[in-house]
Amino acid sequence: MSQAEINNILFLDIETVPLVYDYKQLNEPFKKLWDLKWQYNKEITAEQQYAKAGIYAEFAKVVCICVGYFNGKEFRIKSFYGEDEKILLEDFKLTLERHFSAHALCAHNGKEFDFPFMCRRMLVNGISLPEVLQIQGKKTLGNYTP
């Protein structure tokens, strides 16, 4: 991969947490939805399953987005974090649109987790999706072999 090609890739990772720490803290509508999600699992209760809530965008939020990119031969990083998920996502979107709209996105399991999760949380927060995250029907880079 040439330096020019690698300079057009934005590497990223997100960190997520449940909206509330414990199943018992869920309000009634969310508790009903969580129970409905796990109604057919007879091996573990919905309450026990709540330990995995942080990976479901309906029951979790983004608390940190870290990005990295090459600027020539120098690698730069930036983190988006804070208490207010909406502000975090808006700042991330603005950065994507201003500086990385022509970049390819690269994340471990990004197509299956990071990208859809961020898109769902943007929609929940009333944020329109940036062009670079509108990945439906687009081909991915796949596995790169030099």
VONURO-770033 format. One record per residue: residue number from 1; x, y, z of N, C-alpha, C, CB in turn. Coordinates in pm, 1 decimal. Glycine has a CB too. Layout:
<pts>
+-----+----------+----------+----------+----------+----------+----------+----------+----------+----------+----------+----------+----------+
:   k :      n_u :      n_v :      n_w :     ca_u :     ca_v :     ca_w :      c_u :      c_v :      c_w :     cb_u :     cb_v :     cb_w :
+-----+----------+----------+----------+----------+----------+----------+----------+----------+----------+----------+----------+----------+
: NUM :        X :        Y :        Z :        X :        Y :        Z :        X :        Y :        Z :        X :        Y :        Z :
...
+-----+----------+----------+----------+----------+----------+----------+----------+----------+----------+----------+----------+----------+
</pts>
This chain:
<pts>
+-----+----------+----------+----------+----------+----------+----------+----------+----------+----------+----------+----------+----------+
:   k :      n_u :      n_v :      n_w :     ca_u :     ca_v :     ca_w :      c_u :      c_v :      c_w :     cb_u :     cb_v :     cb_w :
+-----+----------+----------+----------+----------+----------+----------+----------+----------+----------+----------+----------+----------+
:   1 :     85.7 :   -117.0 :      0.0 :      0.0 :      0.0 :      0.0 :     89.9 :    122.7 :      0.0 :    -97.3 :      0.1 :    122.6 :
:   2 :     62.7 :    215.4 :    -89.0 :    144.6 :    336.1 :    -99.6 :    110.1 :    433.6 :     13.3 :    124.3 :    403.8 :   -237.4 :
:   3 :    198.2 :    528.1 :     34.7 :    175.4 :    631.0 :    136.6 :     50.7 :    712.1 :    104.3 :    297.4 :    723.9 :    148.0 :
:   4 :     29.3 :    740.9 :    -24.3 :    -89.2 :    817.5 :    -64.7 :   -217.0 :    742.0 :    -30.7 :    -84.8 :    848.3 :   -215.2 :
:   5 :   -215.4 :    609.5 :    -51.4 :   -334.0 :    529.9 :    -21.1 :   -361.2 :    525.3 :    129.0 :   -317.9 :    388.1 :    -75.6 :
:   6 :   -256.8 :    505.6 :    207.8 :   -275.7 :    496.3 :    352.7 :   -315.5 :    630.3 :    413.1 :   -148.4 :    445.4 :    419.3 :
:   7 :   -276.0 :    741.1 :    346.3 :   -315.6 :    873.3 :    393.4 :   -464.7 :    899.7 :    373.3 :   -234.8 :    979.6 :    322.3 :
:   8 :   -532.0 :    814.1 :    297.6 :   -675.4 :    830.4 :    272.8 :   -760.4 :    731.8 :    351.6 :   -704.2 :    814.8 :    125.7 :
:   9 :   -706.1 :    682.8 :    462.0 :   -780.3 :    591.0 :    548.3 :   -793.3 :    652.7 :    686.4 :   -710.6 :    452.2 :    556.4 :
:  10 :   -914.4 :    652.0 :    739.3 :   -938.8 :    694.9 :    876.4 :   -965.0 :    569.9 :    959.5 :  -1059.2 :    795.9 :    885.1 :
:  11 :   -875.7 :    543.4 :   1052.3 :   -889.5 :    428.5 :   1141.9 :   -971.1 :    473.0 :   1262.6 :   -749.1 :    372.0 :   1185.8 :
:  12 :  -1063.8 :    389.7 :   1306.8 :  -1144.5 :    431.0 :   1421.2 :  -1188.9 :    313.8 :   1506.1 :  -1264.8 :    507.4 :   1374.6 :
:  13 :  -1226.0 :    346.8 :   1627.9 :  -1280.6 :    249.5 :   1722.7 :  -1376.6 :    324.8 :   1814.2 :  -1166.3 :    177.4 :   1805.4 :
:  14 :  -1482.7 :    257.4 :   1855.9 :  -1577.0 :    320.0 :   1948.4 :  -1582.5 :    239.4 :   2077.8 :  -1718.2 :    331.0 :   1884.8 :
:  15 :  -1620.5 :    307.8 :   2184.3 :  -1645.5 :    243.8 :   2312.9 :  -1788.7 :    274.7 :   2351.0 :  -1544.8 :    292.5 :   2423.3 :
:  16 :  -1858.0 :    173.4 :   2399.0 :  -1999.1 :    187.5 :   2432.5 :  -2025.7 :    136.6 :   2574.0 :  -2086.5 :    112.0 :   2330.8 :
:  17 :  -2132.8 :    186.3 :   2634.0 :  -2176.7 :    141.3 :   2766.0 :  -2329.1 :    134.8 :   2766.5 :  -2124.1 :    236.4 :   2879.0 :
:  18 :  -2386.2 :     52.9 :   2854.8 :  -2532.7 :     51.2 :   2866.2 :  -2586.3 :    188.5 :   2907.7 :  -2577.3 :    -55.8 :   2968.0 :
:  19 :  -2709.8 :    217.8 :   2867.9 :  -2773.0 :    344.6 :   2906.6 :  -2786.2 :    355.4 :   3058.0 :  -2911.1 :    358.0 :   2841.0 :
:  20 :  -2813.9 :    244.4 :   3123.1 :  -2815.6 :    237.9 :   3269.4 :  -2729.1 :    120.5 :   3312.0 :  -2961.8 :    223.5 :   3325.1 :
:  21 :  -2673.4 :    129.6 :   3431.1 :  -2575.5 :     33.3 :   3477.7 :  -2633.7 :   -106.5 :   3502.0 :  -2512.8 :     83.8 :   3603.5 :
:  22 :  -2754.7 :   -112.1 :   3552.4 :  -2811.7 :   -239.0 :   3597.9 :  -2952.8 :   -258.5 :   3541.5 :  -2814.7 :   -244.4 :   3752.1 :
:  23 :  -2988.9 :   -381.2 :   3516.8 :  -3121.5 :   -416.0 :   3465.6 :  -3231.8 :   -353.2 :   3550.6 :  -3138.6 :   -568.4 :   3461.6 :
:  24 :  -3213.2 :   -352.7 :   3681.4 :  -3316.0 :   -299.8 :   3772.8 :  -3334.4 :   -148.3 :   3755.8 :  -3278.6 :   -331.6 :   3919.0 :
:  25 :  -3239.0 :    -82.1 :   3694.2 :  -3248.9 :     61.9 :   3672.1 :  -3325.0 :     97.2 :   3544.1 :  -3110.6 :    122.3 :   3666.9 :
:  26 :  -3355.5 :     -1.8 :   3461.2 :  -3431.1 :     24.8 :   3338.5 :  -3570.5 :     75.2 :   3373.1 :  -3440.1 :   -102.3 :   3250.8 :
:  27 :  -3618.5 :    175.5 :   3299.3 :  -3757.0 :    217.2 :   3320.0 :  -3847.8 :    109.4 :   3260.5 :  -3785.0 :    358.2 :   3254.8 :
:  28 :  -3973.9 :    113.2 :   3292.7 :  -4065.9 :      5.3 :   3254.0 :  -4073.2 :    -19.6 :   3103.2 :  -4203.4 :     36.7 :   3304.8 :
:  29 :  -4085.1 :     84.8 :   3019.0 :  -4088.6 :     56.8 :   2874.5 :  -3961.9 :    -14.2 :   2824.8 :  -4107.4 :    187.1 :   2797.2 :
:  30 :  -3844.8 :     30.4 :   2872.4 :  -3720.3 :    -33.5 :   2829.9 :  -3706.6 :   -173.6 :   2887.7 :  -3600.7 :     51.3 :   2871.1 :
:  31 :  -3753.4 :   -193.2 :   3009.5 :  -3747.7 :   -325.9 :   3071.1 :  -3833.7 :   -423.8 :   2989.4 :  -3796.2 :   -320.1 :   3220.0 :
:  32 :  -3951.1 :   -379.5 :   2946.4 :  -4037.9 :   -465.1 :   2864.2 :  -3971.3 :   -499.1 :   2731.0 :  -4173.2 :   -396.0 :   2839.1 :
:  33 :  -3907.3 :   -398.8 :   2669.3 :  -3838.0 :   -423.6 :   2542.2 :  -3720.7 :   -520.0 :   2560.6 :  -3787.9 :   -291.1 :   2481.9 :
:  34 :  -3644.7 :   -501.4 :   2668.5 :  -3531.5 :   -591.3 :   2695.1 :  -3582.2 :   -734.0 :   2719.4 :  -3449.2 :   -541.4 :   2817.9 :
:  35 :  -3686.4 :   -748.8 :   2799.3 :  -3742.8 :   -880.7 :   2826.7 :  -3793.7 :   -945.8 :   2698.4 :  -3856.2 :   -870.1 :   2929.4 :
:  36 :  -3857.7 :   -867.0 :   2613.2 :  -3907.8 :   -917.3 :   2485.6 :  -3793.6 :   -967.7 :   2397.8 :  -3986.4 :   -808.1 :   2412.3 :
:  37 :  -3683.3 :   -895.7 :   2399.4 :  -3565.7 :   -933.4 :   2319.2 :  -3514.5 :  -1072.1 :   2359.1 :  -3452.9 :   -828.5 :   2335.9 :
:  38 :  -3524.6 :  -1106.9 :   2486.0 :  -3466.7 :  -1232.7 :   2537.0 :  -3572.9 :  -1335.4 :   2577.3 :  -3377.2 :  -1203.6 :   2656.7 :
:  39 :  -3696.0 :  -1318.0 :   2533.1 :  -3804.2 :  -1405.9 :   2577.2 :  -3786.3 :  -1553.1 :   2538.3 :  -3933.0 :  -1356.3 :   2521.5 :
:  40 :  -3713.1 :  -1580.5 :   2431.3 :  -3698.9 :  -1719.1 :   2386.8 :  -3572.2 :  -1786.7 :   2438.3 :  -3700.2 :  -1724.2 :   2237.0 :
:  41 :  -3489.0 :  -1713.3 :   2508.4 :  -3366.9 :  -1770.7 :   2564.0 :  -3400.1 :  -1834.0 :   2698.4 :  -3255.3 :  -1662.7 :   2579.1 :
:  42 :  -3396.0 :  -1965.7 :   2703.2 :  -3432.0 :  -2037.0 :   2825.6 :  -3309.6 :  -2070.0 :   2910.8 :  -3506.8 :  -2164.8 :   2791.3 :
:  43 :  -3190.3 :  -2042.3 :   2858.5 :  -3067.7 :  -2077.2 :   2930.4 :  -3026.4 :  -1970.2 :   3030.9 :  -2955.0 :  -2100.3 :   2832.1 :
:  44 :  -3066.2 :  -1847.1 :   3006.9 :  -3024.3 :  -1735.8 :   3092.1 :  -3139.1 :  -1635.2 :   3097.8 :  -2892.2 :  -1668.6 :   3038.3 :
:  45 :  -3160.1 :  -1574.3 :   3212.5 :  -3271.1 :  -1479.1 :   3226.1 :  -3236.5 :  -1347.6 :   3156.6 :  -3303.9 :  -1454.1 :   3375.5 :
:  46 :  -3339.2 :  -1270.7 :   3126.8 :  -3319.3 :  -1139.2 :   3065.4 :  -3234.7 :  -1051.6 :   3157.3 :  -3455.6 :  -1070.9 :   3035.6 :
:  47 :  -3255.9 :  -1062.5 :   3286.6 :  -3178.7 :   -982.9 :   3381.5 :  -3030.0 :  -1021.8 :   3377.5 :  -3234.9 :  -1000.7 :   3524.1 :
:  48 :  -3001.4 :  -1150.8 :   3369.7 :  -2862.3 :  -1196.4 :   3361.4 :  -2799.5 :  -1153.2 :   3227.3 :  -2854.9 :  -1351.4 :   3377.3 :
:  49 :  -2878.6 :  -1154.5 :   3123.9 :  -2831.0 :  -1118.2 :   2990.4 :  -2794.6 :   -970.6 :   2981.6 :  -2936.7 :  -1151.6 :   2886.2 :
:  50 :  -2843.6 :   -889.2 :   3075.0 :  -2821.6 :   -744.9 :   3069.5 :  -2673.4 :   -707.7 :   3075.9 :  -2895.9 :   -677.6 :   3182.8 :
:  51 :  -2589.9 :   -796.4 :   3117.7 :  -2445.2 :   -769.9 :   3119.0 :  -2393.8 :   -737.6 :   2979.1 :  -2369.0 :   -890.5 :   3176.1 :
:  52 :  -2465.7 :   -779.0 :   2876.1 :  -2426.1 :   -753.8 :   2736.8 :  -2496.0 :   -632.5 :   2675.8 :  -2455.1 :   -876.0 :   2652.4 :
:  53 :  -2567.7 :   -556.0 :   2754.8 :  -2647.6 :   -445.0 :   2701.9 :  -2565.0 :   -341.2 :   2627.5 :  -2721.5 :   -377.8 :   2813.8 :
:  54 :  -2440.2 :   -328.3 :   2661.5 :  -2354.8 :   -227.2 :   2600.3 :  -2327.9 :   -246.2 :   2452.4 :  -2226.9 :   -223.6 :   2670.7 :
:  55 :  -2362.6 :   -362.2 :   2398.4 :  -2338.6 :   -384.5 :   2254.9 :  -2465.2 :   -369.7 :   2170.6 :  -2279.9 :   -522.8 :   2233.5 :
:  56 :  -2574.7 :   -333.0 :   2234.2 :  -2701.1 :   -314.9 :   2162.5 :  -2736.7 :   -166.4 :   2160.1 :  -2815.3 :   -397.9 :   2228.6 :
:  57 :  -2736.5 :   -106.7 :   2042.1 :  -2754.7 :     37.9 :   2028.7 :  -2885.9 :     88.1 :   2088.8 :  -2748.6 :     76.4 :   1883.3 :
:  58 :  -2986.2 :      2.4 :   2097.2 :  -3113.9 :     43.2 :   2154.6 :  -3104.3 :     62.1 :   2304.9 :  -3221.0 :    -58.9 :   2122.3 :
:  59 :  -3005.5 :     -3.0 :   2367.4 :  -2992.3 :     -3.3 :   2512.6 :  -2857.4 :     49.7 :   2558.8 :  -3012.9 :   -142.6 :   2565.7 :
:  60 :  -2783.5 :    114.2 :   2470.2 :  -2648.7 :    159.7 :   2502.5 :  -2621.8 :    294.1 :   2436.7 :  -2543.8 :     56.2 :   2458.0 :
:  61 :  -2505.0 :    349.3 :   2466.3 :  -2465.4 :    475.8 :   2405.4 :  -2315.7 :    474.4 :   2379.3 :  -2504.1 :    595.6 :   2495.7 :
:  62 :  -2273.4 :    563.6 :   2290.0 :  -2131.5 :    580.7 :   2258.6 :  -2072.5 :    674.3 :   2363.9 :  -2110.4 :    637.5 :   2112.5 :
:  63 :  -1961.1 :    633.8 :   2424.3 :  -1895.0 :    720.7 :   2522.3 :  -1759.6 :    769.6 :   2472.8 :  -1877.7 :    647.3 :   2654.4 :
:  64 :  -1706.3 :    706.6 :   2368.4 :  -1577.4 :    749.2 :   2315.8 :  -1562.0 :    701.1 :   2171.1 :  -1461.9 :    695.6 :   2404.1 :
:  65 :  -1511.3 :    788.0 :   2086.8 :  -1472.0 :    751.3 :   1950.4 :  -1327.8 :    796.7 :   1934.7 :  -1567.1 :    816.9 :   1840.3 :
:  66 :  -1241.3 :    703.7 :   1902.3 :  -1101.1 :    737.4 :   1877.4 :  -1072.4 :    718.0 :   1729.9 :  -1005.2 :    650.6 :   1964.4 :
:  67 :  -1007.5 :    815.1 :   1670.4 :   -971.1 :    806.9 :   1529.1 :   -820.6 :    826.4 :   1515.6 :  -1048.6 :    912.7 :   1444.8 :
:  68 :   -766.9 :    766.8 :   1412.0 :   -625.9 :    782.7 :   1380.5 :   -609.0 :    791.3 :   1230.3 :   -542.5 :    666.7 :   1438.3 :
:  69 :   -510.5 :    865.9 :   1187.0 :   -486.8 :    881.8 :   1044.0 :   -341.1 :    919.3 :   1021.8 :   -581.4 :    988.8 :    983.1 :
:  70 :   -293.8 :    886.5 :    903.3 :   -158.4 :    924.3 :    864.7 :   -162.3 :   1060.1 :    797.4 :    -95.2 :    818.4 :    771.1 :
:  71 :    -69.2 :   1144.3 :    836.8 :    -48.8 :   1275.1 :    774.9 :     95.5 :   1271.8 :    726.6 :    -77.2 :   1397.5 :    876.3 :
:  72 :    113.4 :   1229.2 :    601.4 :    249.0 :   1200.0 :    553.9 :    294.2 :   1072.9 :    622.7 :    348.4 :   1318.9 :    582.6 :
:  73 :    407.8 :   1076.4 :    688.8 :    457.0 :    958.5 :    760.3 :    426.4 :    965.5 :    909.2 :    606.7 :    943.1 :    739.4 :
:  74 :    357.8 :   1072.2 :    950.1 :    323.3 :   1090.2 :   1090.6 :    182.0 :   1037.0 :   1115.0 :    334.0 :   1240.1 :   1131.7 :
:  75 :    163.6 :    964.2 :   1225.4 :     32.0 :    912.2 :   1260.8 :    -27.0 :   1001.5 :   1369.2 :     40.4 :    763.4 :   1308.7 :
:  76 :   -147.0 :   1052.4 :   1344.8 :   -213.1 :   1141.4 :   1440.3 :   -339.1 :   1075.0 :   1493.5 :   -247.1 :   1277.4 :   1374.8 :
:  77 :   -373.7 :   1108.8 :   1616.4 :   -493.8 :   1053.2 :   1678.5 :   -577.5 :   1165.0 :   1739.5 :   -456.5 :    948.7 :   1786.2 :
:  78 :   -706.7 :   1137.4 :   1751.1 :   -800.0 :   1229.1 :   1816.7 :   -907.2 :   1145.0 :   1882.5 :   -862.3 :   1331.8 :   1715.5 :
:  79 :   -949.1 :   1187.2 :   2000.0 :  -1056.4 :   1118.7 :   2072.1 :  -1173.4 :   1213.5 :   2092.8 :  -1006.0 :   1064.8 :   2207.8 :
:  80 :  -1293.0 :   1159.2 :   2075.9 :  -1416.3 :   1231.2 :   2103.8 :  -1478.8 :   1162.4 :   2224.6 :  -1514.5 :   1232.7 :   1978.6 :
:  81 :  -1502.8 :   1236.6 :   2331.0 :  -1558.2 :   1176.2 :   2451.2 :  -1631.5 :   1282.7 :   2530.4 :  -1447.6 :   1110.1 :   2536.9 :
:  82 :  -1710.3 :   1238.8 :   2627.3 :  -1781.3 :   1333.3 :   2712.1 :  -1909.7 :   1273.6 :   2764.6 :  -1810.6 :   1460.8 :   2636.5 :
:  83 :  -1972.2 :   1346.6 :   2852.6 :  -2096.0 :   1301.5 :   2916.3 :  -2214.8 :   1301.0 :   2820.0 :  -2127.6 :   1389.6 :   3035.4 :
:  84 :  -2218.1 :   1396.8 :   2729.0 :  -2333.0 :   1413.8 :   2640.1 :  -2306.4 :   1344.2 :   2506.5 :  -2363.5 :   1564.3 :   2617.9 :
:  85 :  -2373.8 :   1231.8 :   2484.8 :  -2353.1 :   1153.5 :   2362.7 :  -2385.7 :   1234.6 :   2237.9 :  -2438.4 :   1026.9 :   2365.8 :
:  86 :  -2490.2 :   1314.4 :   2242.6 :  -2529.7 :   1391.6 :   2124.0 :  -2418.1 :   1487.3 :   2082.5 :  -2659.9 :   1470.4 :   2151.3 :
:  87 :  -2359.3 :   1556.4 :   2176.5 :  -2249.7 :   1649.2 :   2145.3 :  -2130.7 :   1572.3 :   2090.2 :  -2208.1 :   1730.0 :   2270.8 :
:  88 :  -2097.1 :   1460.0 :   2150.5 :  -1986.5 :   1375.6 :   2103.8 :  -2008.8 :   1335.3 :   1958.5 :  -1972.1 :   1249.6 :   2192.8 :
:  89 :  -2129.1 :   1286.9 :   1926.7 :  -2159.0 :   1242.2 :   1790.5 :  -2162.9 :   1359.0 :   1691.9 :  -2292.2 :   1167.7 :   1787.7 :
:  90 :  -2214.1 :   1473.1 :   1735.2 :  -2215.3 :   1591.4 :   1647.2 :  -2073.7 :   1637.7 :   1616.7 :  -2295.2 :   1706.3 :   1711.6 :
:  91 :  -1986.7 :   1638.8 :   1717.8 :  -1846.4 :   1677.6 :   1696.5 :  -1777.3 :   1580.9 :   1600.8 :  -1770.5 :   1682.3 :   1830.7 :
:  92 :  -1803.3 :   1451.8 :   1619.4 :  -1744.4 :   1350.0 :   1531.9 :  -1793.1 :   1368.8 :   1388.3 :  -1779.5 :   1208.0 :   1582.2 :
:  93 :  -1923.0 :   1390.1 :   1371.7 :  -1979.9 :   1411.1 :   1238.0 :  -1918.3 :   1533.1 :   1171.2 :  -2132.5 :   1427.2 :   1246.2 :
:  94 :  -1907.2 :   1642.1 :   1243.7 :  -1849.1 :   1765.2 :   1189.3 :  -1704.9 :   1741.9 :   1144.3 :  -1854.3 :   1878.0 :   1294.1 :
:  95 :  -1628.3 :   1668.9 :   1223.4 :  -1489.5 :   1637.6 :   1186.5 :  -1485.2 :   1550.8 :   1061.5 :  -1417.2 :   1566.5 :   1302.4 :
:  96 :  -1573.5 :   1451.6 :   1052.9 :  -1579.5 :   1368.0 :    932.9 :  -1607.2 :   1453.3 :    809.6 :  -1687.7 :   1259.4 :    947.8 :
:  97 :  -1706.3 :   1539.9 :    819.5 :  -1746.5 :   1620.2 :    704.1 :  -1639.4 :   1722.2 :    664.3 :  -1877.2 :   1691.9 :    733.9 :
:  98 :  -1571.8 :   1780.3 :    760.8 :  -1472.1 :   1884.5 :    730.9 :  -1338.7 :   1828.5 :    682.1 :  -1448.1 :   1968.8 :    853.9 :
:  99 :  -1298.3 :   1712.8 :    737.7 :  -1161.8 :   1667.1 :    713.3 :  -1148.2 :   1528.3 :    650.8 :  -1088.6 :   1668.4 :    840.1 :
: 100 :  -1251.1 :   1444.9 :    660.0 :  -1233.9 :   1305.7 :    619.0 :  -1342.1 :   1254.9 :    524.5 :  -1230.1 :   1218.9 :    739.6 :
: 101 :  -1410.6 :   1343.9 :    455.3 :  -1521.2 :   1302.1 :    368.2 :  -1474.7 :   1214.4 :    252.4 :  -1592.9 :   1424.0 :    313.7 :
: 102 :  -1348.8 :   1227.6 :    211.3 :  -1297.3 :   1147.0 :     99.5 :  -1219.7 :   1025.0 :    147.8 :  -1207.9 :   1232.2 :     10.2 :
: 103 :  -1216.4 :   1002.1 :    276.9 :  -1140.3 :    890.3 :    332.9 :  -1223.0 :    762.1 :    335.7 :  -1092.5 :    924.3 :    473.9 :
: 104 :  -1152.8 :    650.3 :    328.6 :  -1213.1 :    520.2 :    357.5 :  -1207.9 :    502.2 :    508.7 :  -1138.6 :    401.9 :    281.7 :
: 105 :  -1308.0 :    437.3 :    564.9 :  -1309.3 :    410.5 :    708.2 :  -1259.0 :    269.7 :    734.5 :  -1450.6 :    429.3 :    766.4 :
: 106 :  -1180.7 :    255.1 :    840.1 :  -1125.7 :    124.6 :    875.5 :  -1144.1 :    101.9 :   1024.7 :   -975.7 :    114.3 :    836.1 :
: 107 :  -1211.1 :     -7.4 :   1059.9 :  -1232.0 :    -42.2 :   1200.8 :  -1240.0 :   -193.2 :   1212.1 :  -1361.2 :     24.9 :   1257.9 :
: 108 :  -1190.3 :   -246.4 :   1321.0 :  -1205.9 :   -389.8 :   1344.9 :  -1354.8 :   -417.3 :   1361.0 :  -1124.5 :   -437.1 :   1471.6 :
: 109 :  -1411.0 :   -499.7 :   1275.0 :  -1553.1 :   -534.2 :   1276.7 :  -1642.1 :   -410.1 :   1256.6 :  -1588.6 :   -603.3 :   1409.2 :
: 110 :  -1589.6 :   -310.6 :   1187.5 :  -1661.9 :   -185.2 :   1168.6 :  -1793.9 :   -199.6 :   1097.0 :  -1577.6 :    -90.7 :   1094.2 :
: 111 :  -1796.6 :   -277.3 :    991.3 :  -1919.8 :   -291.7 :    913.2 :  -2029.4 :   -361.3 :    992.7 :  -1892.3 :   -369.2 :    785.2 :
: 112 :  -1988.3 :   -449.4 :   1083.7 :  -2086.7 :   -524.7 :   1162.1 :  -2121.5 :   -457.4 :   1294.8 :  -2034.8 :   -664.2 :   1188.8 :
: 113 :  -2030.9 :   -375.5 :   1349.9 :  -2058.2 :   -315.7 :   1480.8 :  -2043.8 :   -163.5 :   1482.7 :  -1966.0 :   -375.2 :   1583.3 :
: 114 :  -1922.4 :   -112.4 :   1469.9 :  -1895.7 :     30.2 :   1491.2 :  -1983.6 :    120.2 :   1403.7 :  -1749.1 :     59.9 :   1463.7 :
: 115 :  -1983.1 :     95.7 :   1272.5 :  -2056.2 :    184.2 :   1182.3 :  -2207.7 :    178.3 :   1205.8 :  -2024.9 :    147.9 :   1037.7 :
: 116 :  -2269.7 :     58.9 :   1209.4 :  -2414.3 :     56.6 :   1235.5 :  -2451.3 :    112.7 :   1373.0 :  -2466.1 :    -85.2 :   1223.7 :
: 117 :  -2367.7 :     84.7 :   1473.6 :  -2396.0 :    134.3 :   1608.3 :  -2396.5 :    287.2 :   1608.2 :  -2291.6 :     80.2 :   1710.0 :
: 118 :  -2291.7 :    347.8 :   1550.6 :  -2285.3 :    494.1 :   1545.7 :  -2403.5 :    551.5 :   1467.6 :  -2152.8 :    539.9 :   1482.1 :
: 119 :  -2437.5 :    488.4 :   1356.5 :  -2550.4 :    537.4 :   1275.9 :  -2679.8 :    530.7 :   1354.9 :  -2563.9 :    456.0 :   1146.2 :
: 120 :  -2704.3 :    421.3 :   1424.0 :  -2827.2 :    410.2 :   1504.2 :  -2831.5 :    516.9 :   1613.0 :  -2837.8 :    270.2 :   1567.7 :
: 121 :  -2717.8 :    536.4 :   1680.3 :  -2714.5 :    635.5 :   1787.8 :  -2727.6 :    777.4 :   1731.8 :  -2584.5 :    622.2 :   1868.9 :
: 122 :  -2675.2 :    803.1 :   1613.2 :  -2694.7 :    934.6 :   1551.2 :  -2843.0 :    956.8 :   1523.4 :  -2612.2 :    947.0 :   1419.9 :
: 123 :  -2908.6 :    855.8 :   1469.5 :  -3051.2 :    868.4 :   1440.1 :  -3133.2 :    886.9 :   1567.2 :  -3100.3 :    745.9 :   1363.9 :
: 124 :  -3100.2 :    811.9 :   1673.3 :  -3168.9 :    827.0 :   1801.6 :  -3154.6 :    970.1 :   1852.8 :  -3113.2 :    726.9 :   1905.3 :
: 125 :  -3038.6 :   1029.1 :   1829.6 :  -3010.7 :   1164.5 :   1877.1 :  -3050.8 :   1273.5 :   1777.6 :  -2864.4 :   1177.4 :   1908.6 :
: 126 :  -3118.2 :   1236.3 :   1669.3 :  -3167.5 :   1334.4 :   1573.1 :  -3058.4 :   1396.3 :   1487.3 :  -3240.2 :   1442.5 :   1644.9 :
: 127 :  -2950.8 :   1321.8 :   1463.7 :  -2838.1 :   1370.9 :   1384.2 :  -2842.1 :   1301.4 :   1248.2 :  -2700.9 :   1345.3 :   1457.0 :
: 128 :  -2838.3 :   1379.5 :   1141.2 :  -2836.3 :   1318.9 :   1008.2 :  -2701.2 :   1250.0 :    986.5 :  -2862.4 :   1426.3 :    897.3 :
: 129 :  -2702.7 :   1143.9 :    908.2 :  -2580.9 :   1066.8 :    886.3 :  -2487.4 :   1137.1 :    788.8 :  -2615.2 :    927.6 :    834.6 :
: 130 :  -2359.3 :   1143.9 :    822.5 :  -2264.1 :   1200.1 :    727.0 :  -2250.1 :   1106.3 :    606.9 :  -2126.0 :   1223.9 :    794.3 :
: 131 :  -2217.5 :   1160.7 :    493.5 :  -2205.9 :   1082.2 :    370.0 :  -2114.7 :    961.0 :    385.8 :  -2154.2 :   1169.8 :    257.8 :
: 132 :  -2001.7 :    977.8 :    451.7 :  -1903.6 :    870.0 :    463.3 :  -1958.3 :    750.9 :    544.5 :  -1775.3 :    923.3 :    528.4 :
: 133 :  -2060.2 :    773.6 :    627.4 :  -2120.7 :    663.3 :    703.3 :  -2243.0 :    603.6 :    634.7 :  -2159.5 :    711.2 :    841.0 :
: 134 :  -2279.6 :    655.5 :    520.5 :  -2390.9 :    597.1 :    445.6 :  -2333.8 :    483.9 :    359.6 :  -2464.7 :    705.8 :    356.8 :
: 135 :  -2314.5 :    369.7 :    423.4 :  -2238.0 :    260.0 :    362.1 :  -2325.8 :    150.7 :    301.7 :  -2146.7 :    198.5 :    464.8 :
: 136 :  -2456.8 :    166.3 :    307.3 :  -2543.5 :     63.0 :    252.9 :  -2514.3 :     39.7 :    104.4 :  -2690.4 :    101.3 :    272.9 :
: 137 :  -2494.9 :    -84.5 :     70.5 :  -2471.1 :   -121.2 :    -68.2 :  -2331.6 :    -92.3 :   -119.6 :  -2567.4 :    -52.0 :   -153.1 :
: 138 :  -2244.8 :    -35.6 :    -36.8 :  -2109.0 :     -5.8 :    -81.2 :  -2017.6 :   -124.0 :    -53.4 :  -2055.5 :    120.6 :    -12.2 :
: 139 :  -1919.8 :   -138.9 :   -137.2 :  -1821.9 :   -245.5 :   -122.8 :  -1719.5 :   -207.4 :    -15.8 :  -1752.0 :   -274.2 :   -257.8 :
: 140 :  -1677.7 :   -303.9 :     63.5 :  -1575.1 :   -277.0 :    163.5 :  -1438.2 :   -310.7 :    105.8 :  -1601.4 :   -357.9 :    293.1 :
: 141 :  -1334.7 :   -263.1 :    174.4 :  -1199.3 :   -292.5 :    128.8 :  -1164.8 :   -439.3 :    144.5 :  -1099.3 :   -208.3 :    204.4 :
: 142 :  -1231.3 :   -508.3 :    237.6 :  -1200.9 :   -649.7 :    261.2 :  -1064.9 :   -666.1 :    325.6 :  -1206.4 :   -728.4 :    130.8 :
: 143 :  -1005.5 :   -780.2 :    307.9 :   -872.3 :   -804.2 :    362.3 :   -768.6 :   -755.5 :    263.7 :   -851.0 :   -953.8 :    394.2 :
: 144 :   -680.7 :   -671.5 :    312.5 :   -576.0 :   -616.5 :    226.4 :   -452.8 :   -704.1 :    233.1 :   -541.3 :   -472.0 :    266.8 :
: 145 :   -402.3 :   -739.0 :    118.5 :   -278.1 :   -815.2 :    110.3 :   -180.8 :   -738.5 :     22.2 :   -303.0 :   -959.2 :     54.5 :
: 146 :    -65.3 :   -696.3 :     81.1 :     30.0 :   -619.8 :     -0.2 :     93.3 :   -704.3 :   -108.5 :    138.2 :   -560.9 :     87.4 :
+-----+----------+----------+----------+----------+----------+----------+----------+----------+----------+----------+----------+----------+
</pts>
